[in-house]
Amino acid sequence: MTTQSILAIDDSPDIHELLAAQLRPENLIIHHAIGAHEGLRMARELQPDLVLLDVDMPAMSGYDVCRRLKDDPQTCSLPVIFLSGDAESGSKVQGLDLGAVDYITKPFDSSELRARVRAALRTRRYHELLSQRAQLDGLTGLWNRSYFDRRLAEELAAARRYGRRVGLILIDIDHFKKINDTYGHPVGDQVLQAMGELLHTRIRTTDAACRYGGEEFAVVLSETDGPGARRAADRVQEGMAILRFHHKGRAFGVTASIGLASASLLGAGPPTAAQLITAADEALYTAKQTGRNRICESSPLEARIRAI
């Protein structure tokens, strides 16, 4: 199980030392931000599992920080526990109405602090599991189209901000309708499930294999340029070459047309998600039009497509 992380936002170094000492038995990663602006920046960059937020800070109140966190799509889902010396019920109500999950008053009781943190982190993990299940394709076990859209947007945002590379592969099983018509839909489902297992074993754990729709699949490749995307596509094609299916004593194999594109464009900045998808889709179309069972590559900006 991955170690969970906490971001403590407080203008007092003494409070940070106290939190670190009292939460040490919980085996957590604790990040410390001295002040509101540093806390907002670190929340966006670190994406912690929980934010411990001081209410009374000089530059910006904790309530205002919480509003900004909840208004930002990148941080709106982060759970927040307010820390304050004000035990008045009105202050607690205000904090909870802003979207905080809890409110702890200073001075902390160490047992109570740890229990409330554990409860918040436990709820966070449950929400993540439910969210993950909602983004899985039921037949293949791959990520679904909704996850693909979000993951590609995140990768391209990181490319714009940090100069990272992003690759995209689109895969279409050749003549899939004929497979369904000849062998029946249950066999077609077996082909789709086998494709899901193949992608699980043939791509890196840092990449995201998704069922794009029907018999079409997509792989979002992190930190991958054109040659890297080609190597990933080769691994998929090699895996498909050894797949065999059986129906009433008859064995058959399947092939796929593959289009790939890379967002690692020097000096021009990364494309939008729509541009990258269009580029890979054009390459896929070319692969299908030029005989199927092949890989074609496209450059998103120059729109040059070449058969490989």
QUIPE-V237347 format. One record per residue. N is the residue number from 1. RES is the residue in one small letter. PSI is psi in radians with two decimals (NA if undefined). OMEGA is omega in degrees with one decimal (none if undefined). Layout:
n=N res=RES psi=PSI omega=OMEGA
n=N res=RES psi=PSI omega=OMEGA
This chain:
n=1 res=m psi=2.33 omega=-178.4
n=2 res=t psi=2.37 omega=177.3
n=3 res=t psi=2.27 omega=-178.8
n=4 res=q psi=2.75 omega=-175.6
n=5 res=s psi=2.65 omega=179.6
n=6 res=i psi=2.48 omega=171.3
n=7 res=l psi=2.06 omega=176.5
n=8 res=a psi=2.16 omega=179.5
n=9 res=i psi=1.91 omega=-177.3
n=10 res=d psi=2.53 omega=-179.0
n=11 res=d psi=-0.01 omega=-177.6
n=12 res=s psi=2.01 omega=175.2
n=13 res=p psi=-0.57 omega=179.8
n=14 res=d psi=-0.69 omega=178.7
n=15 res=i psi=-0.69 omega=178.4
n=16 res=h psi=-0.73 omega=178.5
n=17 res=e psi=-0.69 omega=180.0
n=18 res=l psi=-0.79 omega=179.1
n=19 res=l psi=-0.76 omega=179.8
n=20 res=a psi=-0.72 omega=-178.8
n=21 res=a psi=-0.78 omega=-175.6
n=22 res=q psi=-0.46 omega=-178.5
n=23 res=l psi=0.02 omega=-178.0
n=24 res=r psi=-0.68 omega=-179.4
n=25 res=p psi=-0.24 omega=-175.1
n=26 res=e psi=-0.08 omega=178.6
n=27 res=n psi=0.94 omega=-179.8
n=28 res=l psi=2.74 omega=169.1
n=29 res=i psi=2.10 omega=-176.7
n=30 res=i psi=2.14 omega=175.2
n=31 res=h psi=2.59 omega=-175.0
n=32 res=h psi=2.26 omega=176.2
n=33 res=a psi=2.18 omega=178.4
n=34 res=i psi=1.62 omega=177.6
n=35 res=g psi=2.87 omega=-170.8
n=36 res=a psi=-0.87 omega=-174.0
n=37 res=h psi=-0.72 omega=176.4
n=38 res=e psi=-0.66 omega=179.7
n=39 res=g psi=-0.74 omega=178.5
n=40 res=l psi=-0.74 omega=179.7
n=41 res=r psi=-0.80 omega=-177.7
n=42 res=m psi=-0.59 omega=178.0
n=43 res=a psi=-0.74 omega=179.2
n=44 res=r psi=-0.71 omega=-175.0
n=45 res=e psi=-0.70 omega=-172.3
n=46 res=l psi=-0.47 omega=-176.7
n=47 res=q psi=1.06 omega=-178.0
n=48 res=p psi=2.89 omega=178.0
n=49 res=d psi=-0.32 omega=-178.7
n=50 res=l psi=2.50 omega=176.0
n=51 res=v psi=2.16 omega=170.7
n=52 res=l psi=2.05 omega=-166.6
n=53 res=l psi=2.09 omega=176.7
n=54 res=d psi=2.42 omega=179.0
n=55 res=v psi=-0.79 omega=-171.7
n=56 res=d psi=1.65 omega=175.8
n=57 res=m psi=2.57 omega=-170.9
n=58 res=p psi=-0.80 omega=-173.9
n=59 res=a psi=-0.64 omega=-177.2
n=60 res=m psi=2.32 omega=-178.3
n=61 res=s psi=2.76 omega=176.8
n=62 res=g psi=-0.56 omega=177.2
n=63 res=y psi=-0.73 omega=178.7
n=64 res=d psi=-0.66 omega=176.2
n=65 res=v psi=-0.77 omega=179.8
n=66 res=c psi=-0.74 omega=177.8
n=67 res=r psi=-0.77 omega=-179.4
n=68 res=r psi=-0.70 omega=177.5
n=69 res=l psi=-0.75 omega=-177.1
n=70 res=k psi=-0.38 omega=178.5
n=71 res=d psi=-0.24 omega=-177.2
n=72 res=d psi=2.12 omega=179.9
n=73 res=p psi=-0.45 omega=-178.8
n=74 res=q psi=-0.38 omega=-174.6
n=75 res=t psi=0.02 omega=-172.2
n=76 res=c psi=-0.42 omega=-177.9
n=77 res=s psi=-0.04 omega=-179.0
n=78 res=l psi=2.21 omega=176.8
n=79 res=p psi=2.50 omega=-177.0
n=80 res=v psi=2.31 omega=169.6
n=81 res=i psi=2.15 omega=177.7
n=82 res=f psi=2.49 omega=173.6
n=83 res=l psi=2.21 omega=-177.4
n=84 res=s psi=2.66 omega=173.6
n=85 res=g psi=-0.09 omega=-179.0
n=86 res=d psi=1.98 omega=-178.3
n=87 res=a psi=0.10 omega=-179.7
n=88 res=e psi=2.46 omega=-177.5
n=89 res=s psi=-0.56 omega=179.3
n=90 res=g psi=-0.70 omega=177.7
n=91 res=s psi=-0.71 omega=178.6
n=92 res=k psi=-0.75 omega=179.4
n=93 res=v psi=-0.75 omega=179.0
n=94 res=q psi=-0.79 omega=-180.0
n=95 res=g psi=-0.77 omega=-179.6
n=96 res=l psi=-0.63 omega=177.9
n=97 res=d psi=-0.44 omega=178.0
n=98 res=l psi=-0.12 omega=176.9
n=99 res=g psi=0.06 omega=177.6
n=100 res=a psi=2.66 omega=179.7
n=101 res=v psi=-0.25 omega=-179.0
n=102 res=d psi=2.98 omega=-176.9
n=103 res=y psi=2.06 omega=-177.3
n=104 res=i psi=2.30 omega=-177.9
n=105 res=t psi=2.57 omega=175.9
n=106 res=k psi=2.61 omega=-4.5
n=107 res=p psi=2.56 omega=-175.0
n=108 res=f psi=2.46 omega=162.8
n=109 res=d psi=2.11 omega=-171.2
n=110 res=s psi=-0.70 omega=-179.7
n=111 res=s psi=-0.74 omega=179.5
n=112 res=e psi=-0.74 omega=179.0
n=113 res=l psi=-0.84 omega=-178.5
n=114 res=r psi=-0.69 omega=-179.6
n=115 res=a psi=-0.73 omega=-179.7
n=116 res=r psi=-0.66 omega=176.5
n=117 res=v psi=-0.78 omega=178.3
n=118 res=r psi=-0.75 omega=-179.6
n=119 res=a psi=-0.76 omega=179.8
n=120 res=a psi=-0.73 omega=180.0
n=121 res=l psi=-0.61 omega=177.4
n=122 res=r psi=-0.76 omega=177.4
n=123 res=t psi=-0.69 omega=177.8
n=124 res=r psi=-0.77 omega=-179.8
n=125 res=r psi=-0.70 omega=177.4
n=126 res=y psi=-0.77 omega=179.4
n=127 res=h psi=-0.70 omega=179.6
n=128 res=e psi=-0.70 omega=179.0
n=129 res=l psi=-0.75 omega=178.7
n=130 res=l psi=-0.73 omega=178.5
n=131 res=s psi=-0.71 omega=179.6
n=132 res=q psi=-0.77 omega=179.5
n=133 res=r psi=-0.63 omega=-179.7
n=134 res=a psi=-0.26 omega=-178.3
n=135 res=q psi=0.23 omega=178.3
n=136 res=l psi=2.48 omega=174.3
n=137 res=d psi=2.20 omega=-173.3
n=138 res=g psi=-0.54 omega=-175.8
n=139 res=l psi=-0.80 omega=-173.0
n=140 res=t psi=-0.31 omega=-175.7
n=141 res=g psi=0.04 omega=176.7
n=142 res=l psi=2.97 omega=172.0
n=143 res=w psi=2.64 omega=-179.7
n=144 res=n psi=-3.08 omega=-174.8
n=145 res=r psi=-0.62 omega=179.5
n=146 res=s psi=-0.77 omega=178.2
n=147 res=y psi=-0.71 omega=178.8
n=148 res=f psi=-0.83 omega=-178.5
n=149 res=d psi=-0.76 omega=-178.1
n=150 res=r psi=-0.75 omega=-177.0
n=151 res=r psi=-0.74 omega=179.9
n=152 res=l psi=-0.72 omega=178.0
n=153 res=a psi=-0.72 omega=179.3
n=154 res=e psi=-0.76 omega=-179.5
n=155 res=e psi=-0.71 omega=-179.6
n=156 res=l psi=-0.58 omega=175.6
n=157 res=a psi=-0.72 omega=176.9
n=158 res=a psi=-0.61 omega=177.9
n=159 res=a psi=-0.72 omega=179.5
n=160 res=r psi=-0.66 omega=-174.2
n=161 res=r psi=-0.68 omega=-171.8
n=162 res=y psi=0.06 omega=180.0
n=163 res=g psi=0.48 omega=-179.3
n=164 res=r psi=2.89 omega=-179.1
n=165 res=r psi=2.56 omega=-179.9
n=166 res=v psi=2.35 omega=175.1
n=167 res=g psi=2.73 omega=179.3
n=168 res=l psi=2.31 omega=175.7
n=169 res=i psi=2.29 omega=170.9
n=170 res=l psi=2.31 omega=-174.4
n=171 res=i psi=2.25 omega=178.7
n=172 res=d psi=2.10 omega=179.5
n=173 res=i psi=2.22 omega=-176.4
n=174 res=d psi=2.38 omega=173.8
n=175 res=h psi=0.77 omega=-176.8
n=176 res=f psi=-0.61 omega=178.5
n=177 res=k psi=-0.66 omega=178.7
n=178 res=k psi=-0.63 omega=176.8
n=179 res=i psi=-0.80 omega=178.4
n=180 res=n psi=-0.76 omega=-177.4
n=181 res=d psi=-0.60 omega=-176.0
n=182 res=t psi=-0.77 omega=-172.4
n=183 res=y psi=-0.23 omega=-179.3
n=184 res=g psi=2.73 omega=-176.8
n=185 res=h psi=-0.59 omega=176.3
n=186 res=p psi=-0.66 omega=176.7
n=187 res=v psi=-0.67 omega=175.3
n=188 res=g psi=-0.69 omega=177.1
n=189 res=d psi=-0.64 omega=177.3
n=190 res=q psi=-0.67 omega=178.2
n=191 res=v psi=-0.78 omega=179.3
n=192 res=l psi=-0.72 omega=178.5
n=193 res=q psi=-0.70 omega=178.1
n=194 res=a psi=-0.62 omega=177.7
n=195 res=m psi=-0.67 omega=176.9
n=196 res=g psi=-0.78 omega=178.5
n=197 res=e psi=-0.69 omega=179.4
n=198 res=l psi=-0.80 omega=-179.4
n=199 res=l psi=-0.62 omega=177.2
n=200 res=h psi=-0.64 omega=-174.3
n=201 res=t psi=-0.33 omega=-172.5
n=202 res=r psi=-0.14 omega=178.2
n=203 res=i psi=2.84 omega=-179.2
n=204 res=r psi=2.71 omega=178.9
n=205 res=t psi=-0.37 omega=179.2
n=206 res=t psi=-0.20 omega=179.5
n=207 res=d psi=2.96 omega=-176.7
n=208 res=a psi=1.95 omega=175.5
n=209 res=a psi=2.26 omega=-173.4
n=210 res=c psi=2.61 omega=168.2
n=211 res=r psi=1.95 omega=-173.6
n=212 res=y psi=-0.54 omega=179.1
n=213 res=g psi=2.30 omega=179.3
n=214 res=g psi=-2.16 omega=179.2
n=215 res=e psi=0.33 omega=-178.5
n=216 res=e psi=2.42 omega=-177.7
n=217 res=f psi=2.73 omega=179.3
n=218 res=a psi=2.51 omega=176.4
n=219 res=v psi=2.08 omega=175.2
n=220 res=v psi=2.13 omega=-173.6
n=221 res=l psi=2.03 omega=179.1
n=222 res=s psi=2.49 omega=175.5
n=223 res=e psi=0.90 omega=-175.4
n=224 res=t psi=2.26 omega=175.9
n=225 res=d psi=-2.96 omega=-177.7
n=226 res=g psi=-0.91 omega=178.7
n=227 res=p psi=-0.64 omega=178.1
n=228 res=g psi=-0.69 omega=177.5
n=229 res=a psi=-0.68 omega=178.6
n=230 res=r psi=-0.74 omega=179.3
n=231 res=r psi=-0.70 omega=178.2
n=232 res=a psi=-0.73 omega=178.3
n=233 res=a psi=-0.66 omega=177.7
n=234 res=d psi=-0.73 omega=-179.7
n=235 res=r psi=-0.69 omega=178.0
n=236 res=v psi=-0.81 omega=-179.3
n=237 res=q psi=-0.71 omega=177.9
n=238 res=e psi=-0.68 omega=177.9
n=239 res=g psi=-0.67 omega=179.9
n=240 res=m psi=-0.52 omega=-178.0
n=241 res=a psi=-0.40 omega=-178.5
n=242 res=i psi=0.02 omega=176.9
n=243 res=l psi=2.37 omega=175.7
n=244 res=r psi=2.45 omega=179.6
n=245 res=f psi=2.69 omega=-176.9
n=246 res=h psi=2.40 omega=178.1
n=247 res=h psi=2.00 omega=179.1
n=248 res=k psi=0.82 omega=176.7
n=249 res=g psi=0.06 omega=-178.7
n=250 res=r psi=2.25 omega=179.8
n=251 res=a psi=2.53 omega=176.7
n=252 res=f psi=2.76 omega=176.1
n=253 res=g psi=3.05 omega=178.5
n=254 res=v psi=2.73 omega=175.0
n=255 res=t psi=3.01 omega=179.1
n=256 res=a psi=2.61 omega=170.9
n=257 res=s psi=2.41 omega=-173.2
n=258 res=i psi=2.28 omega=173.3
n=259 res=g psi=2.41 omega=-179.6
n=260 res=l psi=2.67 omega=179.1
n=261 res=a psi=2.70 omega=179.8
n=262 res=s psi=2.46 omega=179.5
n=263 res=a psi=0.16 omega=-178.9
n=264 res=s psi=1.36 omega=-176.1
n=265 res=l psi=1.97 omega=-175.4
n=266 res=l psi=2.28 omega=172.6
n=267 res=g psi=-0.13 omega=-176.2
n=268 res=a psi=-0.23 omega=-177.0
n=269 res=g psi=2.74 omega=-177.1
n=270 res=p psi=2.64 omega=177.3
n=271 res=p psi=3.04 omega=171.4
n=272 res=t psi=2.93 omega=177.3
n=273 res=a psi=-0.74 omega=-179.4
n=274 res=a psi=-0.70 omega=179.6
n=275 res=q psi=-0.71 omega=-179.3
n=276 res=l psi=-0.73 omega=178.1
n=277 res=i psi=-0.77 omega=179.4
n=278 res=t psi=-0.73 omega=-179.9
n=279 res=a psi=-0.81 omega=179.3
n=280 res=a psi=-0.63 omega=-179.5
n=281 res=d psi=-0.67 omega=176.4
n=282 res=e psi=-0.70 omega=177.0
n=283 res=a psi=-0.70 omega=177.4
n=284 res=l psi=-0.75 omega=179.1
n=285 res=y psi=-0.73 omega=178.2
n=286 res=t psi=-0.72 omega=178.0
n=287 res=a psi=-0.68 omega=-179.6
n=288 res=k psi=-0.65 omega=-177.4
n=289 res=q psi=-0.38 omega=-176.3
n=290 res=t psi=0.36 omega=171.9
n=291 res=g psi=-0.12 omega=-178.4
n=292 res=r psi=3.08 omega=-179.8
n=293 res=n psi=0.83 omega=178.7
n=294 res=r psi=2.95 omega=179.1
n=295 res=i psi=2.31 omega=173.0
n=296 res=c psi=2.57 omega=-174.7
n=297 res=e psi=2.54 omega=-179.8
n=298 res=s psi=2.59 omega=169.9
n=299 res=s psi=2.10 omega=-175.0
n=300 res=p psi=-0.68 omega=-176.7
n=301 res=l psi=-0.80 omega=-176.1
n=302 res=e psi=-0.25 omega=178.3
n=303 res=a psi=0.61 omega=174.8
n=304 res=r psi=2.22 omega=-179.2
n=305 res=i psi=2.27 omega=179.0
n=306 res=r psi=2.41 omega=177.0
n=307 res=a psi=2.46 omega=-179.6
n=308 res=i psi=NA omega=none
